[in-house]
């Protein structure tokens, strides 16, 4: 009897078998989800978490206990108790084999405090886990049902591979979509009733929104835990409030920094320097001082500064009540400056992703309409981000604002609809080779962002493979492996009745990069015997260039054995087999060096 031991998926480190194991052993490890949303979580998380070992142990046990697979855990505590610190830390440091999808309801970041933001961000994370491209066909009426379906499906997939899944939502009480109107819809009401493990956090008051039905688990069965205030959180609160009061009485630059960030939500050091007519160095120096403890830096290009706590935003808004209108006017005048220039390439990111939320907050519908329907700004945003995703979301948010009016402005809604349709038509016109080109130029993050905008699964698969190859060539093996994990998942899910559009390319790049286990899994996943023989022959040909003669011969022999079993009328494969047979193995070097493995690249 022949036994095999396999390692599949993304494995961090070296796997070693010690001794003899009687039977097949398979180790399946999947890389944790790492979408862009986690960069926002890092901006909310503390540098260190003290005196929360018991709470972290409770969360870990809850996420891994089979009996809690479809239950709710609800942390309740007053403001400044450390709820967000606990859950953001947990989101960034999950237990082994636990996959988390998170959303933090916050007004400190633009467009992150309502049901639409929840749906968009959670969908992005779920699609990342599932290895699926964005859905360009979703509408307002289908987006939420699809989210609930995907939550259940991803939870099932994660459990099927021996791991655990949980949805984490912090700040239910900060939901700005709950405004008391009959048409208000809360995040809490959308949370799944069955099929998913859920962790939420909020203050004890206010109570749940009226649209949460009485039979929802939040009303009936959620396990409520009261989080004791952290002594460190109290000390931090006191220090932050003192700092804000000090800023209110500080220099003009300090008062302007506080006022502008409170009004805008998030601004870069360069933005603040331009608005205050000072140097970027001076702004950064102010933010590094004691006063800078009141702010945190959201990673990005460029980094954006926000107030360091949700309640601090509320406190600053109250303290600056009489001055905020002037700061908001300054932001509008600043926007006019860039609009009259045609939104040049150096347009601040705030105007491409942020100013819309400010206009919605202050109820400036006239400027909101002009801002989100400006074609020149759309073009600059596309040049900056590589897609129209931000602009599409802004128009959808504006549509909600105008639809909520007592007498909807039909002309404004028509304008929004025209621009929305135009952007959607060009949303996914991304050339398959474009991400690879950006990776070739060394812009790895931008390349990966572009990959997510290719909607056609086959085109996206080939783009993932070509980009992964470019990443390997730039010694970015970990990034490349992550992309190939997505391709492997996609290839496995395809209906092979119409062929295997990705298996051949995936098997070849796996052999080229020395990942023999992936090559084997990919070939074995092919159902049709003739197709499997053809791909085996292609792998053999690749092995003659990037592996050893012995490996090439093994794949060649497998292709030949499969070919003997093919139906007599099949001739398509013969050309590929003859191509392999034409290689003179006898005169080839006895050993060829494979590409550097991931461990070797690290060394």
Buried (B, 14 or more C-beta within 10 A) or exposed (E): EEEEEEBBBBBEEEEEEEEEEEEEEEEEBBBBBEBBBBEBBBBBBBEEBEEBEEBBEBBBEBBBEEEBBBBBBBBBBEBBBBBBBBBBBBBBEBBEBBBBBBBBBBBBBBBBBBBBBBBBBBBBBBBBBBBBBBEEEBEEEEBBEBBBEBBBEBBEBBBEEEBBBBBBBBBBBBBBBBEEEEEBBBBBBBBBBEBBBBBBBBBEEEEBBEBBEEEBBBEEEBEEBEBEBBEBBEEBBEEBBEBBEBBBEBEEBBBBBBBBBBBBBBBBBBBBBBBBEBEBEBBBBBBEEEBBBBBBBBEBEBEBBBBBBBBBBBBBBEBBEEBBEEBBEBBBEBBEEBBEEEBEEEBBBBBBBBBBBBBBBBEBBEBBBBBBBBEBBBBBBBEBBBBBBBBBBBBBBBBBBBEEEEEEBEEBBEBBEEBBEBBBEEBBEBEBEBBBBBBBEEBBEBBBBBBBBBBBBBBBBBBBBBBBBBBBEBBBBBBBBBBBBBBBBBBBEBEBEEBBBBBBBBBBBBBBBBBBBBBBBBBEBBEBBBBBBBBBBBBBBBBBEBBBBEBBBBBBEBBBEBBEEBEEEEEEBEEBBEEBEEBEEEEBEEEBEBBBEBEEBEE
